[in-house]
Amino acid sequence: MSSAHHASGLGAARAGRPAPQSRKTKSPIANELLVRILIGLVLAAIGIAVTLAGGSLFAGFVALASIAAAREWHRMVGHERYAREWIATGSALTAAIVVTTISTSVIGPIAILVAGATLAAGFGAARGAPVKWAGLGALYIGIPACALVALREHVHHGEWIVLGVLLVIWSADTGALATGRIFRGPKLIPSLSPSKTWSGLIGGLIIPAGLAAAYVAAFSGSPVRGFVVGFVLAAVGHGGDLFESWIKRRVGRKDSGESIPGHGGVLDRLDSTLFVAPLAFILVFTVGVSQLFGVSA
């Protein structure tokens, strides 16, 4: 540092003023938000690409994400040595997804997932881990994974239905984050998630519902119907987010993992999808909603 610069800084300090800073650094919150946005865009691009591709590429991507989520699940709810539970769950997830791609029957995949859950629960019991949590992972992750694959592979124009579901999920998360930070206000459920607010919840319902209405209109469907479906799916997605927050609170974790910068773990990114995908499956295959998001099923 030169003597002139040192003198100017010393003089400012003596005058009661802080010495001038040569550079300004971004706040940690701004940096975190930027990373979150960039990583989110990359993940969205990958998700859109594999959904449009369909087939084994989509099923394989869902299987890999499910196995990664299962690892985080067993690490959260079990002991440090969770390999056998994870292998049991991961094997069941993979087999159930493979069967889903080649068959429209739900009996086979469900039977495989129940068997995997039973085996994982047995391994968990042998280690002294909570049996119900060790067994739940296969069903909690596997049923939504198979539902997504079935929607993509066994429905006419299934790619647009899945993309519509993903649009609602992503915009609900982003809308809640943005409106919550802008408007703040009372906390939603502080005991579960201290950062979530009522303003964020409202934004996380209205924004995805509006986007769903626009999405349906683009396919010459009813915007009103799209708004209602989008609103319901978004509400269920927030329920999935709160459920995972409840689980993490019980086991004393902030995030399920650290594998995705700015987002936490894989399970943190899939928590809403794990609740929304089964509902979308029911709407299409059981209730008979034949034009979910404006395309014919």
C-alpha positions, 0 to 999 in steps of 0.5 A: 500500500502506498504512503499516500493511500495509507494517509488518506485512509488514516485521515478518513478514520480520524475524521470519523469516516470509514476509509474508502473501499476499492471494491464492493463484494456481492452479499452471500444471499445474492451469490446464493440466489445467482447460483440457485438460478443458474443451476436451476436453469441447467437442471430444467434444460436437462429435464426438458430434453429427456422428457422430449426424448422419452423412452429409455433415456427418460426412464433411465434419467428418472431411475438415476434421480430416484436412486440418488434420492433414495441414498439421501433418504436412507442417510437421513432416516437411518444410521451412518451405515445404510448401504444394504437398505439403499441397495434394496431400495435402489434395486426395487426402484430400478426394477419397478421403473423397467417394468413400468416402461414395458407394461401398463399394469400397476400390479407388477411395479407395486409388488416390486416396490413393496418387496423392496420396502420390506427388504429395506425395513428388515435390513434397517431393523437389523441395524437398529434403524427405525423400521418404518422409515427404512421401508418407506423410502421405496414407496415414497420415491418409487410410486412417483417415479413409476407414475412419471414414467407411465405418464410419459410412455403410456399416454398419447402426447405424454411428453406434453403432459409431463412437461406441464406437470414440471412447469407447475412444479418449477414455477410453484417453487420459484414463485414461492421463493420470489414472492416470499422474499419480496413481500415477506410477512408472517411465517407459514409454519415456523416449526417446519420451515422458518423461511416459508411465508404466507405471501410465498405460498400465495405466490407459489399457487397463483403463479403456477396456476396462471402459467398452467392456464397459459400452457393449456391455452397454447394447446387450444384447451380451456384456460379456466380448467388449466388454472384449476388443475395448476392450482391443485397440483401446486398446492399438493406440491407445496404439501410435498415440500412441507412433508420433507421439511417435517422429515428433515426437522425430525432428523435434525437436517437442513438439507437432504444433501449437498449434491446440487449447489444452491439447491441442497440435495436431490431429494430437496429438488424432488420433494414436490414432484413426489407428491404431484406425480401420483396425483397427475397419474390418478387424474389421467388414468383413474379419474379420466381427465382426458385433456390434462394440460390441453392435450388428449390422453 
